[in-house]
Amino acid sequence: METTQSGIIFYLLIAWGVLFAVFLLLLLRKSILESHEDDQLFIASTQELMAKEQRELIGKIHALSRPIMTSGIAAGVLLLVIAGLWLYEGWKKTGF
């Protein structure tokens, strides 16, 4: 039983690592996109192409917000589950 639960924790840690890496990659992608964003007001019609590019960039940034939030929450919940299982296993060994 001990090795089974330790194995489960090990596999959950691997899953958490992958999920956390995805979370960090999404944050990095958003940061890179935000570094290309300009705070400019495009008035002339000749600058419409630049304005369109900025709108597309802002759309990409907003599209990343939901996956970032979802992966961050999932990584946090999975970490809490792992900690709970680890504590449960420790309490079971000590006889509480």
C-alpha positions in Angstrom: 0.0 0.0 0.0 2.8 2.4 0.8 4.5 2.0 -2.5 1.2 2.4 -4.3 0.5 5.7 -2.6 4.1 6.9 -3.0 3.8 6.0 -6.7 0.6 8.0 -7.0 2.3 11.0 -5.4 5.3 10.6 -7.7 3.0 10.6 -10.8 1.0 13.5 -9.5 4.3 15.4 -9.1 5.2 14.7 -12.7 1.8 15.9 -13.8 2.1 19.0 -11.7 5.5 19.7 -13.2 4.1 19.5 -16.7 1.1 21.6 -15.8 3.3 24.2 -14.1 5.7 24.3 -17.1 2.7 25.0 -19.4 1.6 27.8 -17.0 5.0 29.3 -17.1 5.2 29.1 -20.9 1.9 30.8 -21.3 3.0 33.6 -18.9 6.2 33.9 -21.0 4.2 34.1 -24.2 1.9 36.8 -22.8 4.9 38.8 -21.5 6.6 38.6 -25.0 3.3 39.8 -26.6 2.9 42.6 -24.1 6.5 43.8 -24.8 5.5 44.4 -28.4 2.3 46.3 -27.5 2.5 50.1 -28.1 0.6 52.7 -26.2 -0.2 54.9 -29.1 -3.2 56.5 -30.6 -3.4 56.1 -34.4 -5.2 59.0 -35.9 -4.2 59.2 -39.6 -5.7 56.7 -42.1 -2.1 55.8 -43.2 -1.5 54.3 -39.8 -4.5 52.0 -40.0 -2.3 49.0 -40.7 -0.4 49.7 -37.5 -3.6 50.1 -35.6 -4.9 46.8 -36.9 -1.7 45.0 -35.9 -2.1 46.5 -32.4 -5.8 45.3 -32.2 -4.7 41.8 -33.2 -1.9 41.8 -30.6 -4.4 42.9 -27.9 -6.7 40.2 -29.0 -4.0 37.6 -28.7 -3.1 38.9 -25.2 -6.7 38.7 -24.1 -7.1 35.2 -25.6 -4.3 34.0 -23.3 -5.9 35.2 -20.1 -8.3 32.3 -19.7 -5.7 29.5 -20.4 -3.3 31.2 -18.0 -5.9 31.4 -15.3 -7.1 27.8 -15.8 -3.6 26.3 -15.8 -2.5 28.4 -12.8 -5.6 27.3 -10.8 -5.2 23.7 -11.9 -1.5 23.7 -10.9 -2.4 25.2 -7.5 -5.2 22.7 -6.8 -3.0 19.7 -7.9 -0.2 20.9 -5.6 -2.7 21.1 -2.7 -3.9 17.5 -3.5 -0.3 16.3 -3.5 0.4 18.0 -0.2 -2.7 16.5 1.3 -1.8 13.0 0.1 1.7 13.5 1.4 0.4 14.6 4.8 -2.1 11.8 4.9 0.6 9.2 4.2 2.8 10.7 6.9 0.0 10.6 9.5 -0.8 7.1 8.5 2.8 6.0 9.1 2.9 7.7 12.5 -0.4 6.1 13.6 -2.5 9.2 14.1 
